[in-house]
């Protein structure tokens, strides 16, 4: 019997969490890991170690699988185009993925599609930054177009005097400048699309960031109007369709009551995403299973939630270095919590896992959040009686 082989480039926790779904679907998952210490290195039977920026390494890896997909967006576009030219099934393809690799290309596409952008410009010099700041109003946000994540490559500039602080960025090319958006909260519209065009959309979630890192997700977003929720889902589906995205797409949004359709687009991610981890325990089909279905062009699963609310709480490296010792106490704190550990070494501020807690009838959202928080804190800081 022929087994479908899906190759994931990148050995982080996202690839690791695809492994159980692949096993259940009878898919052979192969993961190109950056080192033997990456979270996915021991999660699957075939996990070669290699440099995803090395052309020959990626070509050789692609020859061993039927479909190539990603744990991150950092594989050079020219390598991906060569794969496509050689007939490799790459999902999402390089023409779509460039919108997650290059934030300026993304802003241009959002504008072209008539979707809600903040004010922005592509700056070539520090003088361009100052000109934009005077037009948009200080403070503004400056971003490196490539490679930034979890708050990296992002600077808040309070005045023209701060423009010189990012002067070295221009050695690598243009800099993206955006207005500092006055928003009420951040949202995430998570959808999936398969190559043949079928799509599915999970409920819009409320995401809470701390120091530029996703800290907590509440799904569905509470007190979000039906009109805004539907518009956000439709925006994500439009992006997926018009840009030819295949697999999971996360559209991060700023909720802006009274402006546009009630939100502005922040960023895109074309892979499973931190804001979709709640789907592992809170939806009929998790984002990880859905991503595999989508890139293999299999029928998509239902994105329907299993309960009125689900909460995801990340835990970062803290004072506790012994996760195994903390785990029994986290599980005992509430038998309904689901703890997901990434297999990473503990470092301060590093994402090392998350807790999911589904809320049932009669439970308040605050109660569900607190139970997830308690379990996550035990994992991060340890248990004290």
Helices and strands as residue ranges (DSSP letters): E 5-9, H 13-25, E 28-32, H 55-63, E 67-70, H 77-85, E 89-90, H 94-101, H 103-112, E 120-123, H 126-136, E 140-144, E 154-157, G 160-172, E 175-179, E 185-193, E 199-201, E 205-210, E 213-219, H 226-243, E 247-255, E 263-269, G 274-276, H 279-282, H 287-295, E 309-316, H 323-332, E 338-341, E 351-359, H 365-381
